[in-house]
Amino acid sequence: MPVAATSAPSSARSPSRWWGIVALGSALLCIAALGIAWDTQRRLRGLEQELVRRQQESQSQSSEARLLARQSQDASREASAKVALLEARVSEVALQRSQVEELMQALSRSRDENLVADLEAAVRGALQQSAITGSAEPLVATLGQVEERLGRYNQPRMERVRRAVARDLERVKAIGVADVATLGIRLDEAVRLVDELPLLAVAEPRRSSDGAWRSKPATRAAAAAASAASAAEAGWRDRAVDYWERGAAIVWDEVRSLVRVTRVDNPDAVLAAPDQVFFIRENLKLRLLNARLALLSRQFDSAQADLRDAQSTLDRYFDRSSRRVQSANELLRQVMNQARQTGVPRPDDTLAALAAVAAGR
């Protein structure tokens, strides 16, 4: 059975072949596994290095980030400090601006208040001066100056004050007030004339028809000598006519000097003794001086009474036909007509307008 013997060895070799194949496959698998493991180990090492590198990079980036964060914090802190400082400065500037505005407003108000105070003081001072002097000139001058000053100031809130000043100025100018200074000068002139006034009780030289005083003996002698010198050149007839005319004129003057015709309403004035003449003149002077003092004291009724007494004395004891007596009478009449109790009007509109501006209305 040679066929049976041949099949037996072939069946014995087939399991060993399979084991060889399995061993070869296992070896290949092991080699593949080792290759895979080595590749895996290499990749792991690469990954580890990459992780380490990335970790280092992340650490450096984190440190840089921390540094940048710190820097940003410092910058933000500095920016906050600068912003706070700027805000403080802005608030300080705003406060200073408000203070400057308040100061400007205060200066403007104080300027207006000072102007109002000055104007009111000037008007009141002028009013007192007018009351003392009895003349409206101080008040007129002060109101004119106030109006001019307000025109230069040119503020709308002072316009009503200027209108009030204009109204008061027109009203004061329209009032006629006695000028005491002028009246005092006239009374002084009348007092000066008293010593020169001719009295009825004393014979005074009379004026001739041509207005010259009557010639005295010396004057007549000088005139006669001059006429004689001129007549020496003329003929005897002319000299005779001239002598006749001169002699007749001298005789007529002497005759006229013996008689004096005067209208006397009061006989006592003619019968006044020479020692009483001095007292008549002094009494008249005292009357005039009392009237002057009464005018200065604004006692117009007393001044009128003294002036009437003085005028009565002039009419009673002095020669009313004399030009000097007539001049004295005219002075007294003028003083009596102008010495009237006329008060200076108060500038109430101006004072009220100044008070309203001072109160801020």
C-alpha positions as CSV (number, residue, x, y, z in Angstrom):
1,M,0.0,0.0,0.0
2,P,2.4,2.4,-1.3
3,V,-0.4,5.0,-1.7
4,A,-1.3,5.0,2.0
5,A,2.3,5.4,3.0
6,T,2.7,8.6,0.8
7,S,-0.4,10.3,2.3
8,A,0.7,9.8,5.8
9,P,3.9,11.9,5.6
10,S,2.0,14.7,3.8
11,S,-0.5,14.9,6.5
12,A,2.3,15.1,9.1
13,R,4.0,18.1,7.3
14,S,0.9,20.3,7.0
15,P,0.5,21.2,10.7
16,S,4.2,22.4,10.9
17,R,3.6,24.5,7.9
18,W,0.7,26.2,9.5
19,W,2.7,26.8,12.6
20,G,5.4,28.4,10.5
21,I,2.9,30.5,8.8
22,V,1.4,31.5,12.2
23,A,4.9,32.2,13.6
24,L,5.8,34.3,10.6
25,G,2.5,36.1,10.9
26,S,3.1,36.6,14.6
27,A,6.6,37.9,13.8
28,L,5.2,40.2,11.2
29,L,2.6,41.3,13.6
30,C,5.2,41.9,16.3
31,I,7.3,43.8,13.9
32,A,4.3,45.9,12.8
33,A,3.4,46.4,16.5
34,L,6.9,47.5,17.3
35,G,6.8,49.8,14.3
36,I,3.5,51.2,15.4
37,A,4.7,51.4,19.0
38,W,7.9,53.2,17.9
39,D,5.9,55.6,15.7
40,T,3.4,56.1,18.5
41,Q,6.3,56.8,20.9
42,R,7.8,59.2,18.5
43,R,4.5,61.0,18.0
44,L,4.0,61.0,21.7
45,R,7.4,62.5,22.2
46,G,6.7,65.1,19.5
47,L,3.4,65.8,21.2
48,E,5.1,66.2,24.5
49,Q,7.6,68.5,23.0
50,E,4.9,70.4,21.3
51,L,2.9,70.6,24.5
52,V,6.0,71.7,26.4
53,R,6.7,74.3,23.7
54,R,3.1,75.5,23.7
55,Q,3.1,75.5,27.5
56,Q,6.2,77.6,27.5
57,E,4.7,79.9,24.9
58,S,1.5,80.1,26.9
59,Q,3.5,80.8,30.0
60,S,5.4,83.5,28.3
61,Q,2.2,84.9,26.7
62,S,0.5,84.7,30.1
63,S,3.4,86.6,31.7
64,E,3.3,89.1,28.9
65,A,-0.4,89.3,29.4
66,R,0.0,89.8,33.1
67,L,2.7,92.5,32.3
68,L,0.4,94.1,29.8
69,A,-2.5,93.9,32.2
70,R,-0.4,95.4,35.0
71,Q,0.8,98.1,32.6
72,S,-2.8,98.7,31.5
73,Q,-3.9,98.8,35.1
74,D,-1.1,101.4,35.8
75,A,-2.1,103.3,32.7
76,S,-5.7,103.2,33.6
77,R,-4.8,104.2,37.1
78,E,-2.8,107.1,35.7
79,A,-5.6,108.0,33.3
80,S,-8.1,107.9,36.2
81,A,-5.8,110.1,38.2
82,K,-5.4,112.5,35.3
83,V,-9.1,112.5,34.6
84,A,-9.7,113.2,38.3
85,L,-7.2,116.0,38.2
86,L,-8.7,117.4,35.0
87,E,-12.2,117.1,36.6
88,A,-10.9,118.9,39.7
89,R,-9.3,121.6,37.5
90,V,-12.4,121.9,35.4
91,S,-14.5,122.2,38.5
92,E,-12.0,124.8,39.8
93,V,-12.1,126.7,36.6
94,A,-15.9,126.6,36.6
95,L,-15.9,127.8,40.2
96,Q,-13.4,130.6,39.3
97,R,-15.6,131.5,36.3
98,S,-18.7,131.7,38.5
99,Q,-16.7,133.8,41.0
100,V,-15.5,136.1,38.3
101,E,-19.0,136.5,37.0
102,E,-20.3,137.2,40.4
103,L,-17.4,139.7,40.9
104,M,-18.2,141.4,37.6
105,Q,-21.9,141.6,38.6
106,A,-20.9,142.8,42.0
107,L,-18.6,145.4,40.5
108,S,-21.3,146.5,38.0
109,R,-23.9,146.7,40.9
110,S,-21.4,148.5,43.1
111,R,-20.6,151.0,40.3
112,D,-24.3,151.7,39.8
113,E,-24.8,151.9,43.6
114,N,-21.8,154.3,43.9
115,L,-23.2,156.4,41.1
116,V,-26.6,156.5,42.6
117,A,-25.2,157.4,46.0
118,D,-23.0,160.2,44.6
119,L,-25.9,161.6,42.6
120,E,-28.2,161.5,45.6
121,A,-25.6,163.1,47.9
122,A,-25.0,165.9,45.3
123,V,-28.7,166.6,44.9
124,R,-29.3,166.7,48.7
125,G,-26.2,168.9,49.2
126,A,-27.4,171.3,46.5
127,L,-30.9,171.4,48.1
128,Q,-29.4,172.3,51.5
129,Q,-27.2,175.0,49.9
130,S,-30.2,176.4,48.1
131,A,-32.2,176.4,51.4
132,I,-29.3,178.2,53.1
133,T,-28.6,180.8,50.5
134,G,-32.2,181.2,49.3
135,S,-31.1,180.9,45.7
136,A,-32.0,178.3,43.2
137,E,-28.7,178.5,41.4
138,P,-26.9,175.7,43.3
139,L,-29.8,173.3,42.7
140,V,-30.0,174.3,39.0
141,A,-26.2,173.8,38.5
142,T,-26.2,170.5,40.3
143,L,-29.2,169.1,38.4
144,G,-27.5,170.2,35.2
145,Q,-24.3,168.3,36.1
146,V,-26.3,165.2,37.1
147,E,-28.1,165.2,33.8
148,E,-24.8,165.6,31.9
149,R,-23.2,162.8,34.0
150,L,-26.2,160.4,33.3
151,G,-25.9,161.2,29.6
152,R,-22.3,160.1,29.6
153,Y,-23.1,157.0,31.7
154,N,-25.6,155.8,29.2
155,Q,-27.3,152.9,31.1
156,P,-30.9,151.9,30.3
157,R,-31.7,151.4,34.0
158,M,-30.7,155.1,34.7
159,E,-32.9,156.5,31.9
160,R,-35.8,157.2,34.2
161,V,-33.5,159.0,36.6
162,R,-32.4,161.2,33.7
163,R,-36.0,162.0,32.8
164,A,-36.8,162.8,36.4
165,V,-33.8,165.1,36.6
166,A,-34.9,166.9,33.4
167,R,-38.4,167.5,34.8
168,D,-37.1,168.8,38.2
169,L,-34.6,171.1,36.3
170,E,-37.4,172.6,34.3
171,R,-39.6,173.1,37.4
172,V,-36.7,174.8,39.4
173,K,-35.8,177.1,36.5
174,A,-39.5,178.1,36.1
175,I,-39.6,179.3,39.8
176,G,-38.5,182.9,40.4
177,V,-36.4,182.9,43.7
178,A,-35.1,186.0,45.3
179,D,-31.4,186.5,44.8
180,V,-30.4,187.4,48.3
181,A,-26.8,188.3,47.3
182,T,-28.0,190.9,44.8
183,L,-30.5,192.3,47.2
184,G,-27.8,192.6,49.8
185,I,-25.6,194.5,47.4
186,R,-28.4,197.0,46.7
187,L,-29.0,197.5,50.4
188,D,-25.3,198.1,50.9
189,E,-25.5,200.7,48.1
190,A,-28.5,202.3,49.8
191,V,-26.6,202.4,53.2
192,R,-23.6,204.1,51.4
193,L,-25.9,206.8,50.0
194,V,-27.5,207.7,53.4
195,D,-24.6,210.1,54.3
196,E,-25.0,211.9,51.0
197,L,-28.8,212.3,51.1
198,P,-30.0,215.9,51.5
199,L,-32.3,216.5,54.5
200,L,-35.2,218.9,54.6
201,A,-33.9,220.4,57.9
202,V,-30.5,221.3,56.3
203,A,-30.1,223.9,53.6
204,E,-28.4,222.3,50.6
205,P,-26.9,224.0,47.6
206,R,-29.4,224.2,44.8
207,R,-28.8,223.5,41.2
208,S,-29.4,226.2,38.5
209,S,-31.5,225.7,35.5
210,D,-28.6,224.4,33.5
211,G,-27.8,221.7,36.1
212,A,-24.7,223.4,37.7
213,W,-24.4,224.3,41.3
214,R,-24.7,227.9,42.3
215,S,-21.5,229.8,42.1
216,K,-19.6,230.5,45.3
217,P,-17.9,233.8,45.8
218,A,-14.5,232.6,44.9
219,T,-15.9,231.0,41.8
220,R,-17.7,234.1,40.9
221,A,-14.5,236.2,41.4
222,A,-12.5,233.9,39.1
223,A,-15.2,234.1,36.5
224,A,-15.3,237.9,36.8
225,A,-11.5,238.0,36.4
226,A,-11.6,235.8,33.3
227,S,-14.4,237.9,31.9
228,A,-12.5,241.1,32.6
229,A,-9.4,239.7,30.8
230,S,-11.5,238.8,27.8
231,A,-13.4,242.2,27.9
232,A,-10.1,244.1,27.8
233,E,-9.8,243.3,24.2
234,A,-13.4,244.3,23.4
235,G,-14.8,247.7,23.1
236,W,-16.1,249.8,26.0
237,R,-19.7,249.2,25.0
238,D,-19.3,245.5,25.0
239,R,-17.6,245.7,28.3
240,A,-20.5,247.8,29.7
241,V,-23.1,245.3,28.4
242,D,-21.1,242.4,29.8
243,Y,-20.7,244.0,33.2
244,W,-24.4,244.8,33.3
245,E,-25.4,241.2,32.5
246,R,-22.9,239.7,35.0
247,G,-24.0,242.1,37.7
248,A,-27.7,241.3,37.1
249,A,-26.9,237.5,37.2
250,I,-25.1,237.8,40.5
251,V,-27.8,239.9,42.0
252,W,-30.5,237.5,40.9
253,D,-28.5,234.5,42.3
254,E,-28.2,236.3,45.6
255,V,-31.9,237.0,45.6
256,R,-32.8,233.5,44.8
257,S,-30.6,232.2,47.6
258,L,-32.5,234.2,50.1
259,V,-35.8,232.3,49.4
260,R,-36.2,228.5,49.2
261,V,-39.6,227.0,48.3
262,T,-40.0,223.4,49.4
263,R,-43.2,221.3,49.8
264,V,-43.1,219.9,53.4
265,D,-45.8,217.4,54.4
266,N,-44.4,217.0,57.8
267,P,-43.4,220.2,59.6
268,D,-41.3,218.2,62.2
269,A,-38.9,217.3,59.5
270,V,-38.0,220.9,59.0
271,L,-37.8,221.6,62.7
272,A,-35.3,218.8,63.4
273,A,-32.3,220.1,65.4
274,P,-28.8,219.7,63.9
275,D,-27.9,217.1,66.6
276,Q,-30.9,215.1,65.6
277,V,-29.8,214.9,61.9
278,F,-27.0,212.5,62.9
279,F,-29.4,210.2,64.6
280,I,-31.9,210.3,61.7
281,R,-29.2,209.1,59.3
282,E,-27.9,206.5,61.8
283,N,-31.4,205.2,62.4
284,L,-32.0,204.9,58.7
285,K,-28.7,203.0,58.4
286,L,-29.8,200.6,61.2
287,R,-33.1,200.0,59.5
288,L,-31.4,199.1,56.2
289,L,-28.8,196.9,58.0
290,N,-31.6,195.1,59.9
291,A,-33.4,194.5,56.6
292,R,-30.2,193.1,55.2
293,L,-29.8,190.7,58.1
294,A,-33.4,189.7,57.9
295,L,-32.9,188.8,54.2
296,L,-29.8,186.7,55.0
297,S,-31.9,185.0,57.7
298,R,-34.7,184.4,55.2
299,Q,-37.1,186.5,57.4
300,F,-38.8,188.3,54.5
301,D,-41.7,189.7,56.5
302,S,-39.3,191.4,59.0
303,A,-37.2,192.6,56.0
304,Q,-40.3,194.1,54.4
305,A,-41.3,195.9,57.6
306,D,-37.8,197.4,58.0
307,L,-37.8,198.5,54.4
308,R,-41.2,200.1,54.8
309,D,-39.9,202.0,57.8
310,A,-36.8,203.1,56.0
311,Q,-38.8,204.3,53.0
312,S,-41.1,206.2,55.4
313,T,-38.0,207.8,56.9
314,L,-36.8,208.8,53.5
315,D,-40.1,210.3,52.5
316,R,-40.5,212.2,55.9
317,Y,-37.0,213.7,56.6
318,F,-35.2,213.8,53.2
319,D,-35.7,215.9,50.1
320,R,-37.6,213.8,47.7
321,S,-36.8,216.2,44.8
322,S,-33.1,215.2,45.1
323,R,-31.8,212.7,42.6
324,R,-29.9,210.8,45.3
325,V,-33.1,210.4,47.4
326,Q,-34.9,209.2,44.4
327,S,-32.1,206.7,43.7
328,A,-32.3,205.5,47.3
329,N,-36.1,205.2,47.0
330,E,-35.7,203.2,43.8
331,L,-33.2,200.8,45.4
332,L,-35.6,200.2,48.3
333,R,-38.5,199.7,46.1
334,Q,-36.7,197.1,44.0
335,V,-35.6,195.3,47.1
336,M,-39.2,195.3,48.5
337,N,-40.6,194.0,45.2
338,Q,-38.0,191.1,45.0
339,A,-37.8,190.2,48.7
340,R,-40.7,187.7,48.6
341,Q,-41.0,184.4,50.4
342,T,-40.6,181.9,47.6
343,G,-39.3,178.5,48.5
344,V,-37.0,176.5,46.2
345,P,-38.9,173.5,44.9
346,R,-37.6,170.1,46.1
347,P,-36.4,167.6,43.4
348,D,-38.8,164.9,44.6
349,D,-38.9,163.1,41.2
350,T,-35.2,162.8,41.1
351,L,-34.9,161.6,44.7
352,A,-37.7,159.1,44.1
353,A,-36.1,157.7,40.9
354,L,-32.7,157.4,42.6
355,A,-34.3,155.5,45.5
356,A,-36.1,153.2,43.1
357,V,-32.8,152.4,41.3
358,A,-31.0,151.9,44.6
359,A,-33.7,149.4,45.7
360,G,-33.3,147.5,42.4
361,R,-36.8,148.0,41.1
